[in-house]
Amino acid sequence: MRHIILFIILLIVWIVLTFKLTIPNLLVGIFAALVTTVIFGNHFVRDVRKFFQPQRYLWLLLFLLIFIWECLKANFDVAYRVLHPAMPIKPGIVKVKLSLKSDIAKTILANAITMTPGTISVDLVDDILYVHWIYVSSFDPEIYSHKVAGRFEKYIKRIFD
């Protein structure tokens, strides 16, 4: 079942990206989706029922809005730190304990943190994410975990776990 779902998703992505409904384009899309499904089908999501739960898509939209807002705030924060004459930075690597279960959820969170200016995910070991942060404002794990990952983690959990 998951191979069929993957094939359909890939074909839809192909059609959306090329935006042509000609026979040659559809044949190429079918071939590309089929080859990709054969090669990567075993690495696709195990529980395909998650694709048919509309609330996950609503949480995804909310996550994207929150992510864009946090990126904008972080851009201004980093610009302030760079342009300030004293350059107020306190860089460091913090250890964030994750409550996410699936590997894809952890990967999405690590990428979201990396794409936010001022932070970069360094390593992910089991349920621990190591993040380099431009301004470590606290040494309390609860506080810095919430500042670094907490804003994204609760939404990603509802989407992927």
C-alpha positions in Angstrom: 0.0 0.0 0.0 2.8 2.5 0.9 4.4 1.9 -2.6 1.1 2.9 -4.3 0.8 6.0 -2.1 4.4 7.0 -2.8 3.8 6.5 -6.5 0.7 8.7 -6.5 2.4 11.4 -4.5 5.4 11.4 -6.8 3.2 11.6 -9.9 1.1 14.5 -8.4 4.4 16.3 -7.6 5.6 15.7 -11.1 2.4 17.1 -12.6 2.4 20.1 -10.3 6.0 20.9 -11.1 5.8 20.5 -14.8 2.2 21.8 -15.1 1.6 20.0 -18.4 -1.0 17.3 -19.0 0.4 16.1 -22.4 0.7 12.4 -23.0 4.6 12.5 -23.3 4.9 14.4 -20.1 2.6 12.0 -18.3 4.5 9.0 -19.6 7.8 10.5 -18.4 6.2 11.4 -15.0 4.8 7.8 -14.6 8.2 6.4 -15.5 10.1 8.7 -13.1 7.6 8.0 -10.3 7.8 4.3 -10.9 11.6 4.2 -10.9 11.7 6.3 -7.7 9.1 4.1 -6.0 11.0 1.0 -6.9 14.3 2.4 -5.5 13.0 4.3 -2.5 9.7 2.6 -1.7 11.1 0.6 1.3 12.3 3.9 2.9 8.9 5.5 2.7 6.6 6.0 5.7 5.4 2.8 7.3 2.0 3.9 8.4 0.4 5.5 5.3 -2.9 6.1 7.2 -1.2 9.3 8.4 -1.6 10.8 4.9 -5.4 10.5 5.2 -5.7 12.5 8.4 -6.7 16.1 7.4 -5.8 17.6 10.8 -2.1 16.9 10.1 -2.3 19.2 7.1 -3.8 21.9 9.2 -1.0 21.5 11.7 1.5 21.7 8.8 0.0 25.0 7.7 0.2 26.4 11.2 3.8 25.1 11.6 4.8 26.8 8.3 3.3 30.1 9.6 5.1 29.8 12.9 8.3 28.8 11.1 8.2 31.9 8.8 7.4 34.2 11.8 10.3 32.7 13.9 12.7 33.1 10.9 11.7 36.7 10.5 12.3 37.4 14.2 15.6 35.5 14.1 16.8 37.5 11.0 16.2 40.8 12.8 17.9 39.4 15.9 21.0 38.3 14.0 21.1 41.6 12.0 21.0 43.5 15.4 23.9 41.4 16.8 26.0 41.9 13.6 25.4 45.6 13.3 25.7 46.5 17.0 29.1 48.0 17.7 29.7 45.7 20.7 28.5 42.6 18.8 26.6 41.1 21.7 27.1 37.3 21.1 27.6 34.4 23.5 28.0 31.4 21.2 27.8 27.9 22.5 26.5 24.4 21.9 23.4 23.4 23.8 22.0 20.0 24.4 18.3 19.7 23.7 16.3 16.7 24.8 13.6 15.8 22.2 10.3 14.2 22.8 9.8 13.3 19.2 9.6 9.6 18.3 10.0 9.2 14.5 13.2 9.8 12.7 11.5 12.0 10.1 10.1 14.3 12.8 13.6 14.6 14.4 15.1 15.4 11.0 12.4 18.0 10.2 13.0 19.7 13.6 16.8 19.7 13.1 16.4 21.2 9.7 13.9 23.8 10.9 16.4 24.8 13.6 19.2 25.0 11.1 17.2 27.1 8.7 16.5 29.6 11.5 19.2 32.3 11.6 21.4 32.2 14.7 21.2 28.4 15.2 22.5 25.3 13.5 22.0 21.7 14.4 25.3 20.0 15.0 24.4 16.4 15.8 21.5 14.2 16.7 22.1 11.3 19.0 19.1 9.2 19.9 16.8 11.8 21.6 19.4 14.5 22.1 19.9 17.3 19.6 23.1 19.4 19.8 22.6 22.9 18.6 25.1 25.7 18.1 23.4 28.9 19.2 24.7 32.4 18.5 23.5 33.7 21.9 23.1 31.2 24.8 20.9 33.3 27.0 20.5 30.7 29.8 22.3 27.6 31.1 19.0 26.1 32.3 18.2 23.2 30.0 14.4 23.8 30.3 14.7 27.4 29.2 17.1 27.0 26.3 15.4 23.9 25.1 12.1 25.8 24.9 13.8 28.8 23.2 15.6 26.6 20.6 13.3 23.7 19.9 10.1 24.2 21.8 8.5 26.6 19.4 8.7 24.0 16.6 8.6 20.7 18.4 5.0 20.7 19.5 3.7 21.3 15.9 6.1 18.8 14.4 4.9 16.2 16.9 1.3 16.7 15.8 2.2 16.4 12.2 4.6 13.4 12.2 4.2 11.5 15.5 
